[in-house]
C-alpha cells in the first residue's frame, strides 16, 4: 500500500475510534513511524492532512511516537474532544 492509502486508512481508523468514543472532534493523532518505513514525517503529515479534509479529524495535531518496529506506519491512539453537553 502506498503512502496516500496508508494515510487514508489511518484517518478511517481514527474516525472509527472517535465514533466509538462519541467524540465531536479528533484533536490529535499519535502515529508510529519506523526509521525504515520509507516515509518522512513531512510527507506523512501532508498525506494525513489531505486525507482528513472535511472530516472531524481535519486540523488534528500529528504526533510521531517512538517505535521499535523499523517499518511501522500506524495509528497508535487519538485524542478527542467530547461533544457539548445538552441542556434541557
C-alpha positions in Angstrom: 0.0 0.0 0.0 1.4 3.4 -0.8 1.6 6.4 1.5 -1.7 8.0 0.5 -3.5 4.7 1.0 -1.9 4.3 4.4 -2.8 7.8 5.4 -6.4 7.2 4.3 -6.6 4.1 6.4 -5.2 5.9 9.4 -7.9 8.5 9.1 -10.6 5.8 8.7 -9.4 4.1 11.9 -9.3 7.5 13.7 -12.9 8.1 12.6 -14.0 4.7 13.8 -12.4 5.2 17.2 -13.8 8.7 17.5 -17.3 7.4 16.7 -16.9 4.6 19.3 -16.0 7.3 21.8 -18.9 9.6 20.9 -16.4 12.3 20.1 -17.2 15.6 18.4 -13.7 16.0 17.1 -10.3 14.4 16.9 -7.7 16.8 18.3 -4.6 14.6 17.9 -3.3 11.6 16.1 -0.4 9.6 17.7 1.4 7.7 14.9 4.3 5.3 14.9 6.7 5.8 12.1 9.7 3.5 11.9 13.1 4.6 10.7 12.9 2.2 7.7 9.3 2.7 6.8 10.4 4.6 3.7 8.4 7.8 4.6 9.4 11.2 6.1 7.4 12.8 8.9 6.7 15.7 6.5 5.3 13.6 3.8 3.1 11.5 6.2 1.9 14.8 7.8 0.9 16.1 4.4 -0.9 13.0 3.3 -2.8 12.8 6.6 -3.8 16.4 6.3 -5.1 15.7 2.8 -6.9 12.5 3.8 -8.6 14.2 6.8 -10.1 17.2 4.9 -13.8 17.6 5.5 -13.8 15.1 8.5 -13.7 15.5 12.3 -10.1 14.6 12.0 -9.2 17.7 10.0 -6.9 20.0 11.9 -5.8 17.4 14.4 -2.2 17.6 15.6 0.0 14.8 14.4 2.5 13.4 17.0 5.0 10.8 15.9 5.8 8.4 18.7 8.9 6.2 19.0 8.7 2.6 17.9 10.9 -0.4 18.0 9.4 -1.6 14.7 11.6 -0.1 12.0 8.9 -0.5 9.2 5.9 0.8 11.2 3.5 3.3 10.0 0.3 3.0 12.0 -2.1 4.8 14.3 -1.4 4.2 18.0 -4.1 6.4 19.6 -6.2 9.5 19.2 -7.1 12.5 21.4 -10.7 13.6 21.1 -13.0 16.5 22.1 -16.3 15.5 23.6 -19.5 16.9 22.2 -21.0 19.8 24.2 -23.4 18.6 26.9 -27.1 19.0 26.0 -29.2 21.2 28.2 -32.9 20.7 28.7 
